[in-house]
Amino acid sequence: MYINYYTKDQLLSSIKEVTKYVELRNNDESSVIVSEYGGRPLGIFPKNESFSLLWITSDIKKKIISREREIGGDRHWLSPERAYFFQKPEKWKKWNCQSGLDPAYYKIKEQNSNNCKLESEIVIENYISRETYKGKIIRTISLVDNPISSEADYIGIEINEECILNKPDLKINIWNIANVISGGKDNPGTVIIPTIKKANPISYIKNIPEEMLKIEKNYTAFKIDVSKIYKLGIRPEDLNFSNKAKITYYLKIPNTEDYGLLVKLSDDLPRSQKDCYDLPRNPERKHLEKGIIQAYNSKSSNEKKLSYGEIELHFNPPKTEKNKSILRAKHKLLAYIGKKDDILSVLEKLLGFNNLEFF
């Protein structure tokens, strides 16, 4: 049986024998489950009986036992993708997620009901330069209060990221990716990114069709229906940096009457092309501009086993300290569940505008 949407009890039952975990609790009403395996928030539950708004693979126990990387949740990667994931980068061929990066070898170092700290050694090869870098990833995850007044159920976290690599002056970014659930073609979700007027979004893999994309005067929207592979990128020149919310994801939660919302916030994003390095692989994108905010729509293997969408941030480049490249970033992930009007009210307060169009 496929599990497309996990309750907290289902998730804990699935992972309790194969990995340590921390439950961050906002009183007794909401929680975040942080997995030691993969070093990440895995399930986020704005109320106890809700589904996780983060996607989790239906066979997670098997994936952990076999040390596979595709488990879901909110993960730490490094970009550019071409250098660290394509073994034949000149041809964009032989995609490979290096196990020294994900799932890596995380251990829980500190924990209580409000925060936890995870660390992992890291080993990763740059497939362009053929150099291998070694170092450490540190992720500190803490509960944060709701920044607005709202009738919706809520839980939120702040993630402090640090990645230390043993070579100076690297052109590299922390790449944060959250897997999100979808209801498929009949119940798609909508990514909303606050952008400036006349934004020029990037089709990262292949051209995004008009029915998947809306470009409005103060936002860009992208459909998540997990039916075909497309990826959206937003250039730093097109992002509205005055808005605290950098990317949001809105969805009618399948099999319920509730609506859900995920929001990512950060002030640690590059503000120019020179500080971001993740090139698109779309052969028609000749001018090689990069996106710092991205969203991905994957393809489900069948109509019953639904795949995931992704909302993604690329952070500032490293500073060189003591002959090492040190990457640091701070970001928040806020999660809401409630009636449609309550969720729309949250969106309006966080984005600063309304009259949104959804897929």
N, C-alpha and C positions, 0 to 999 in steps of 0.2 A: 504494500500500500504506500502511495506517495503521500508525504506530508508537505503541502505547499505553504502552509501557514502554521507557525508554532505558537501554542500557549507556553507560559513559563513552565508549567508542570511537565508538559511534553518535552521541552528542551532539557530540563534538568534530568528527567528520566533517561534521555538519550545519551547524555554526556557524563553522568556521574561516575561511571565505571572506567572511563577512558581518559579523563583529564581533570585536573584541579580547576576550580573556578571561584570567583568572588561574586557575591550578590550585593550590589550597591542599592540600598533601600531608602526611598523617600517616605518616611513613616511606614505604615503598612499598606499603602495604597498603590505604590508603583515601584519599579525596580529596573536595574540594568544588570545583565549577567555578563561578566567578563571572563573569558576563557584563557587559561594559561597556555593551552595549545594554540598557536597562532598569535598569541599576545594581543587580544583585541576584545572590545565590546562585541558580543555575539548576538544577544537578544536585547531589545529595548521595549519595555512594557509600561506605557503611561497609566494603565490600570491593571489590576491583578488578573482579571479574566480576559484581557485583550490578546489579540495576536501580536507578535513582534512585528514592528514596522521595518526592521532590518530583515532581509532575506537570509534564510539558513537552509543549507542543502538538506534534501529529504533523507539522505543516508549518512548523516553526520558521524554516527558512531563508526561506521565502516571507513569513512574518509580519515578519521583521526587514527584509527588502528593502523592503516596503511600509509600514514604520513603524507597524505595528499594535501594540496594547498587550498582547493576550492570549497571552503566551508561556509562562507558568507560573513556577515558582520561588517565591521569597520576596521580596515587594515592599513598598515604602513608599508608602502612601496617606495622605490626610488625611480626617478626619471632622468634622462629621456628614455622612453620605451625602446627606441631603436638600439641604443647602446647596451641596455641591460636585459632585454628580453628577446632580441632577434639574433640567433647564432650566425646568421648570414645577413648582417645589417645592410650591406650595400644593395641587396636585393629584397630587403624586408621579408626574409624567409626563415623558416625553422624557429618559430616562436617557442620560447621556453622560459618558465618561471623557475629561477634558481632556488633550490631548497635552502641555501644559506641566507636568503632574504625572506622567503615565505614558503613553509611555515616557520622557518628559523628554529630557535631553541629557547624560547622564552621561559623564564621562571618568575613566579610571583615573589617579589622581594619584601613588600610591605602591604598590609591590608587592614581595613576596618569596614564598617558599614557605609562610610561616606567616600572613601577613596582607596586606590590601590596603585602599586608601582610594579611594572614588569620590565625585565631586562633580558636581552639576548645578545650573544656574540653574533657577528655578521661576517660572511665571506661572500663576495660578489665579484664576478668578472665583467669588465667592460669589453664587450665583443667587438668594439671598433678599435680600441687601442691594444687589446689583448693583455691589459694589465689586470691584476687581481687586487682588490682592496679588502682589508680586514678592519674590523672595528666593533662597535657596540651600538645597539638601539635601546633607548630608555623611553618608556611610555608611562606617564603618570596620569591617571584617570580619576576625576573628582566630580561629585554631584554639584550642580549649580542651581540656584533659585530661578524661578520663572521671571524673565525680565519684564513681563507685562501682566496686567490683570486679565483673567480669562475664566470663562465658565468651563472650558475644556479640561479634561484630565491631562496631566503633564508630568514629564520627567526630562531632565537634561543633564549633560555631562560636559566637562571641559577636559580636553586632552592636551597635555604638554608633551611635545615630541622632541627628542634629542637623538641625533645620529652622529657618531664620531668615526671618521675614516682615516686611515693611516697614510694619507697622501695630501699634500697641500694644494690649494688653488684649483679644486675640482669644479667642473661645470656640471652641476648636479642639483636636483631638487628633491625634497621630500614630496611624495605623491600619496595623498590620503584618499582612500576610496571606500565609500559605503555602499554595500549591496542593498537594494530596496525591493520590496515585494510589488507584484503587479497582479491584476485580475485577468490578464490576457486581452485578446482583441475586443471582447465584449465589456470589459471593465478596465480600461487603461488608466494609468496614472499620468500626471502632468508635472514636468520639471519647469520651474519658473526661476529665471535668473534676471535680477535687475540690471538693465543695460541702458545706455544712452540712446538718444534718437538716431535713427539710421545706422544701427549696429550692423556689422558685417560678420556674422557667425561663420565658423569654419566647419565644413564637412570633413571629418578627420580620416575616415576610412574609404567611404564612397559618398557620392552626392546624396544628401538627405532630401527625400521627396517633399513636396509642398504639404501633403496631408500629415506629415510628422512634425512640422515646424511652423511656429508663428513668430513673426518679428513685429512687435508693436513699439509705440513711441517710448515706453519706459520699461519694457521687459522683453525677453525672448523666452518662448515656451517650446518644449520638446516632449513628444509623446513616448511613453514607456508602455508598450503592449507585448513585449517579449516574443515577437513573431519574426522579425528580421534584424540583422545586425546593422546598426547605424551608430555613429558617434559624433556628438556635437562639441565644438570648442568655442570658447569666448575669449577674445583677445583682451589683454589688459587695457588697450585703448578704448574698448567698448564697454567695459564694466563700470557700473556706477559705484565708485568707491565710497561715496558718502552714505551709502546704505549699509547698515551693519550686517544684514542678512545677505550672504553672497550667493546662495543657491537654496531653493526650497523644492519639496516634492509633496504633491497633493494627490490623494487617492480616496475613492470610496472603498472602504475595506471590504473585501469579498466575504460573502456569506453573513454579513451583518448589516445593520442600519447605520453604523457609525462611519465617520470620515476620519482620515488620518493625515498628519502633516509632519514632515521632517524638515529641519532648518539647519543649515551650516553657517556659522559666523566665524570670521577671522580678520585680523588686521595685518597678517603676516604674508600677504600675497605680493608677487612682483608687480611693479607698476609700469614696466617697459619690456619690450621684446628682448633686450639684451640680458635680462635676468631670468628668462625662462627658456628651456632647452628642448621641450617635447615637440618635435616636428610632426605634422600630419603625414600619413602615408597614402593619402588620396592622390593618385597620379595626376589629377586635374588641378591640384592645388599647387601651382607652380611657384608662387611668390614666397613660400616657406615661412609664413607667419605662424606664430604659436599661440595656443590657448592656455590660460591659467585656470579657468573653470571649465570642466568637461562633464558630459553626461553620456551614458552608454545604454543602448537598448540591445539586449542579447536575443538569441533565437532559442526557443524551447524545443526540446527533442520530440515532444508530442503535446497534444492539447491537454492531457491530464497532468503531466509533470511540468509545471511552469518554471521557467528560468527567472532571471533577475534583471533589474536595471541597476545602474550605478550613478551616483553623484560624487564628483571628484574635485579635489583642490590640489594645485601645485604651489608649493611655498617658496619663500625667498631662498636664493643661493647661499652657500656656506660662507662662513668667515674662517680664515686661516689663523689658528692659534697653536703655538708650539709645534709647528710643522705638520699639523693635522687639519683636515677639513671638518668643521663643526657646523652641523645643520641644526637649527632650532626653530620651532614653530608652536604656536598656541592656537587652538580652535575649539569651537563648541558645537555640539550636536544636540538640538532641542527636539523633543518628540511630543506630539499632541494627538489626542483622540477625543472625539465628541460629535455632537450633532452638526449637521452641515453649516448652519448659521454661525455656530460657535467657532468652527474652524475657519470660516471665511473672515470672521472678526479678527482672529489671531493673525491671519495672513495680512489683512489690511493694516493692523497695528505694526507688524514687523517690516512690511515693505513700504508703508507710507502712501499707498495708493490702492484703489479698488477697481471695479469694472473689469475683472480678469476674465479671460476666456480659457476654458479647460477642454481637454480632449475627452 
